[in-house]
Structures are given as C-alpha cells and as structure tokens.
Amino acid sequence: MLMIRFARRGKKNSPFFRVLVSEKTKDLYGTALEEVGWYSPAAPGKPSELKEDRIRYWLSHGAQASPAVHNLLLAKKVIEGKKVSVYSPKKRAKKE
C-alpha cells in the first residue's frame, strides 16, 4: 500500500520534514517513489511547499495520507474533509 508521509530531516530542535510517497513497509530514509513537497514548522515566512497536482495524482491512484499529512493537506486546501486525530492515547489496563 502506498503512503504519503513525513520523513524528518534537520538538526536537533529545528525539524524539517520532506513529504514522500513510498510503500508503507519501506524505510523512510531509503528510496521513495517521489518527493511531493516539504514542511518546516519552524520557518517563519514560508513554512511549506507542496506539489498539489502530484499529491492529487497519487491519491487518485490509491495512496493513503498519514494522519499528520492529511491534516496538513486540509490546512493547505489541497483536499477536503475532516481533520483526523493524530494522537490516540493508550488504553490503560483495568485493575481487578
């Protein structure tokens, strides 16, 4: 299954993310099918650049966006829909 997801780059305390299309089981830091943009949450002026036509192409061919990338695409108005919860807390074991 193809996924559109983040690959973290950058120095400590200044993250920079590449937005990649790759197989879900493959390593993010190996070879990817295509780099479709980047996102830098620490950049003040221009925090991201996305290739919207290529993202729509991969989504139309069955690729799934990770929850974090899905929310970024919603914010940039590349796709429409509802936000997805990125963090799901672990269930605690019940005490008997």
Backbone hydrogen bonds, N-H to C=O, Kabsch-Sander energy under -0.5 kcal/mol:
donor,donor_aa,acceptor,acceptor_aa,energy
3,M,22,S,-2.9
4,I,64,Q,-2.7
5,R,3,M,-0.6
5,R,20,L,-2.2
7,A,18,R,-2.0
9,R,16,F,-3.7
11,K,14,S,-0.7
14,S,11,K,-1.7
16,F,9,R,-2.0
17,F,39,Y,-3.2
18,R,7,A,-2.5
19,V,37,G,-2.7
20,L,5,R,-2.9
20,L,18,R,-0.7
21,V,34,E,-2.6
22,S,3,M,-2.3
22,S,20,L,-0.6
24,K,1,M,-2.5
26,K,23,E,-1.1
30,G,27,D,-1.2
33,L,21,V,-1.9
34,E,21,V,-1.4
36,V,19,V,-2.4
36,V,34,E,-0.6
37,G,19,V,-0.8
38,W,49,E,-2.3
39,Y,17,F,-3.0
40,S,47,P,-4.0
42,A,15,P,-0.6
43,A,40,S,-1.1
49,E,38,W,-2.2
51,K,36,V,-2.9
52,E,50,L,-1.3
55,I,51,K,-2.2
56,R,52,E,-2.4
57,Y,53,D,-1.8
58,W,54,R,-2.4
59,L,55,I,-2.4
60,S,56,R,-2.1
61,H,57,Y,-1.1
62,G,59,L,-1.3
63,A,58,W,-2.4
64,Q,2,L,-2.4
66,S,4,I,-2.6
70,H,66,S,-3.1
71,N,67,P,-2.1
72,L,68,A,-1.7
73,L,69,V,-2.6
74,L,70,H,-1.9
75,A,71,N,-2.0
76,K,72,L,-2.0
77,K,74,L,-1.0
78,V,73,L,-2.6
79,I,73,L,-1.0
88,S,86,V,-0.5
